Amino acid sequence: MGRLILLRHGQSLYNKENLFTGWTDVDLSEEGIEEAKRAGEILLKHDLLPDICFTSWLKRAIHTAQLALKEMEWEQIDCIKSWKLNERHYGAWQCHNKDAIRKEVGDEMFMAVRRGYDTSPPPLQDGDPRLAENDPKYRKLDPSSLPRGESLKATRKRVLNYFAEAIAPELARGKDLLVSAHGNSLRALVMAIEHLTPAEIVEVEIPTGEPIVYVFDETLHLLRKERPARFSKD
Ligand SMILES: O=C(O)[C@@H](CO)OP(=O)(O)O
């Protein structure tokens, strides 16, 4: 039996300012730091001590995992980082105020991109300083593999590739895994694990700092889902 613990990072500085974040590498706010520590308390209280930690390459997810594991006095485990767990790339909407974008594009387009399945934000154009290829973190990757604006569908493709190659084999070995990632990269994973349709995923919001636990058998058949912060199973 392997447990998959999904944890959305605590509130970031951009979440606090109501800005689209995507691949922008902003840190946690004070509130986000507290949420990450509280997540550690919840995990410890429920004996959810992971064998391996996975995070994205973005510091809000990395710091959330570190703060939670520190709170648990469980810092000895390996933490494997992959850009494939990064947040959905929000294209030209990155760094812009969400209310201003909603006003500019209208409610329907805003919600189609933000919570729909196959609508992408407008992509970043050549020369834009926000392109991932301008960030030294990604310079050893093939620039053509780096997104410039992703739908949830595109995000799901890269997240599921990584899940299949790196996460699923450990789960099948019965390991308990912490995945510290992002609202939309985790929505993509939840959609696949729970077999949700594009219409159903529209309604799914992942709360910051609140672990969601999936328990699998060794054939990766899902046995149950738990929300330890809510003290109930659903
Ligand atoms: O800005 C973002 O990258 C995401 C997550 O914070 O925003 P939203 O929840 O609006 O998709």
The ligand as an ORCA input file, in Angstrom:
! r2SCAN-3c Opt
* xyz 0 1
  O      -1.728     32.222    -10.804
  C      -1.603     30.980    -10.928
  O      -0.611     30.442    -11.436
  C      -2.734     30.095    -10.453
  C      -2.478     29.503     -9.104
  O      -2.320     30.439     -8.111
  O      -3.899     30.876    -10.445
  P      -5.370     30.318    -10.683
  O      -5.797     29.695     -9.383
  O      -6.138     31.570    -10.980
  O      -5.354     29.360    -11.818
*
